[in-house]
Amino acid sequence: MRTTPSLNIVRHFHPQINKVVDGDEDILIEVTPQDSKSAKVKKHIECALAVACKRKLKADGVIISRATAYIIKGKTATRFKLPNSVSREIVSFDRNAGFDEGVYELKHPVGSARLGGRSRYKSGSHGKHTGNLVKRFQHITRKVRSTLKHPEQED
């Protein structure tokens, strides 16, 4: 059986998982003060949002990164995208500034963001190539949980 990068990431935390699927609809999750009190900073599976998701969805496990959430039930992980508002709360929480209580939305992936989705562009054909590539500035957010990586990519 061929494994995908998403499956390898999830298996790093939950080895029993044999399938990753995309969520089909958005989910609203309420984070309570109790969720924040029982959570741990910089922990993908124990942050305030993970605790709230596990409680509300009666999940076997949850993995929360800054951009993606995986809800574990049985041997299947369901993937959701996190809006920027949630990402900012995660950064705040990881820096010990708390996770603001309230209702947050997990978004189902759409279009090319879905597993196996394809961009509308063919690889390498994003317009004319002039050879003058400008390196983009990339800010690295520090003092927060690491991004989810394929286990073989870890340092």
C-alpha positions in Angstrom: 0.0 0.0 0.0 1.4 3.4 -1.0 1.6 6.0 1.7 1.1 9.7 1.3 2.9 12.5 3.0 -0.2 13.2 5.1 -0.5 9.6 6.2 3.1 9.5 7.2 2.7 12.7 9.2 -0.3 11.4 11.0 1.3 8.0 11.7 4.2 9.8 13.4 1.6 10.7 16.2 -0.9 7.8 15.7 0.8 4.7 14.2 -2.5 2.8 13.9 -3.9 5.1 11.2 -4.3 3.6 7.8 -6.2 6.3 5.9 -6.4 10.1 5.7 -9.4 11.7 4.1 -10.5 15.3 3.7 -13.4 16.7 5.7 -16.5 17.3 3.7 -17.9 20.2 5.6 -16.7 22.9 8.0 -16.9 22.3 11.7 -17.4 24.8 14.5 -15.5 24.1 17.7 -15.9 26.0 21.0 -12.7 26.5 23.0 -13.6 26.9 26.7 -11.4 28.2 29.6 -11.3 24.6 30.8 -9.8 23.4 27.5 -7.0 26.0 27.9 -6.3 25.0 31.5 -5.9 21.3 30.6 -3.8 21.9 27.5 0.0 22.1 26.9 1.9 24.7 24.8 3.8 23.7 21.7 2.1 20.2 21.7 0.3 19.2 18.5 -1.9 16.7 20.2 -2.5 18.5 23.5 -3.1 22.2 22.7 -6.3 24.0 23.7 -7.9 23.5 20.2 -6.9 19.8 20.2 -8.5 19.3 23.7 -11.7 21.1 22.5 -11.9 19.1 19.2 -11.4 15.8 21.1 -14.1 16.8 23.6 -16.7 18.0 21.1 -16.1 15.4 18.3 -15.5 12.5 20.7 -12.4 11.8 18.7 -9.7 9.2 19.6 -7.1 11.8 18.9 -6.4 15.2 17.3 -3.3 16.7 15.7 -3.2 20.5 15.3 -0.5 22.4 13.4 -0.6 26.1 12.6 -2.4 25.4 9.2 -3.9 21.9 9.4 -5.9 19.8 11.8 -6.4 16.0 11.7 -9.3 14.5 13.6 -8.6 10.8 14.5 -11.4 8.3 14.7 -10.6 4.6 14.7 -8.0 4.1 12.0 -9.0 7.1 9.9 -7.7 10.7 10.1 -9.9 13.5 8.7 -8.0 16.6 7.5 -9.2 20.2 7.9 -7.6 23.5 7.0 -7.3 26.2 9.7 -8.1 29.8 8.9 -5.6 32.6 9.8 -7.6 33.5 12.9 -7.0 30.1 14.3 -3.4 30.1 13.4 -2.9 33.4 15.3 -4.5 31.9 18.4 -2.2 28.9 18.1 0.8 31.2 18.0 -0.5 33.2 21.0 -1.1 29.9 22.9 2.4 28.6 22.1 3.9 31.8 23.4 2.0 31.4 26.7 -0.4 34.3 26.0 -3.4 31.9 26.1 -6.0 30.7 23.6 -8.9 33.1 23.6 -12.1 31.2 24.4 -14.7 31.3 21.7 -16.0 29.5 18.6 -13.5 28.6 15.9 -14.0 27.0 12.5 -12.2 24.1 11.0 -12.5 24.4 7.2 -12.9 21.5 4.8 -10.3 21.6 2.0 -11.6 22.6 -1.4 -10.3 22.5 -4.9 -6.6 21.8 -5.4 -6.1 21.9 -1.5 -7.9 18.5 -1.3 -5.8 15.3 -1.1 -4.8 14.3 -4.6 -6.1 17.7 -5.9 -4.3 19.2 -8.8 -3.5 22.8 -9.5 -5.1 24.3 -12.6 -1.5 24.8 -13.8 0.7 22.2 -15.2 3.8 21.7 -13.2 6.4 24.2 -14.4 4.1 26.2 -16.7 3.2 29.1 -14.5 3.8 31.6 -17.3 6.9 32.7 -19.2 10.1 32.2 -17.4 12.6 35.0 -17.8 15.4 33.4 -15.8 15.3 36.4 -13.3 13.9 34.8 -10.2 13.6 37.0 -7.2 14.0 35.2 -3.9 10.9 35.9 -1.7 11.3 37.0 1.8 10.1 34.3 4.2 9.5 35.1 7.8 9.9 32.2 10.2 7.7 32.4 13.3 9.7 31.4 16.3 8.7 30.2 19.8 5.8 28.1 18.5 5.3 24.5 17.7 7.1 23.1 14.7 5.4 22.6 11.4 4.2 19.1 10.6 6.8 17.3 8.5 7.2 13.9 7.0 9.2 12.0 9.7 12.1 11.4 7.3 12.4 15.2 6.9 13.0 15.9 10.6 16.4 16.9 11.8 
